[in-house]
Amino acid sequence: MPTRDRLRDAYALPDRHTPRIRMNFVSSLDGAATLEGRSGGLGGPTDRDLMQVLRAMADVVLVGAGTVRVEGYGGVGVEADDRQWRRARGLAAQPRPAVVSHDLDLDLDPVHPFFTDAVDRPLLITCAAAPAARRERLEGVADVIVAGAAAVDLAAMRDELARRGMPQILCEGGPHLFGSLLQDGLVDEVCLTLAPRLVGGAAGRITAGAGEADRAVTPLSVLTDDEGFLLLRYRVG
């Protein structure tokens, strides 16, 4: 099984200053992004270790509102060993959790655990057209970043996070957010775990909504574990 140190070596950042958006997803061999409606059912221990390593390297852990609703996503953070690893490199103990939502369709009564259980104050990325009353309510539990007028401008989001000293963004879903970032040419890396499973059914792919195009990627690393999971890292472009 790959150790944490081996995972850190395989996924090491070439620098921390250049803004970068990494995608981290798991998929079955036949392309399913979920099992029984959730991505968590496809993963394994090595995949969960990798998630912690990638979070430890990030300044922001970004998800879409749909992923928050489906997957839960309360208490996003890193474990004790990874907190120590971050502090040794001059980083804050935890990456900031962030959610993207243009209409702020997130639980308010009660407030969703993504906000109330967060180990560091969350970020909420939205647009100027978002419902004012919901935005005001959420400002009490998150730092709100307005990026774009009628819809969230993802390039402006990336640039604003970098301006605030958070250039390394790890995106953990969902497929529509991945598709939007891909369509806008903002994806720098894809970290894909292939689960040794054939799912069938009507499960979607890891991207949704991006127009069809031949987008080249370059393999950076390949690891495997004792259970047959493949951990693949690609540079986009």
Secondary structure, 3 states (H helix, E strand, C coil): CCCHHHHHHHCCCCCCCCCEEEEEEEEECCCCCCECCEHHHHCCHHHHHHHHHHHHHCCEEEEEHHHHHHHCCCCCCCCHHHHHHHHHCCCCCCCEEEEECCCCCCCECCECHHHHCCCCCCEEEECCCCCHHHHHHHCCCCEEEECCCCCCCHHHHHHHHHHCCCCEEEECCCHHHHHHHHHCCCCCEEEEEEECCCCCCCCCCCCCCCCCCCCCEEEEEEEECCCCCEEEEEEEC
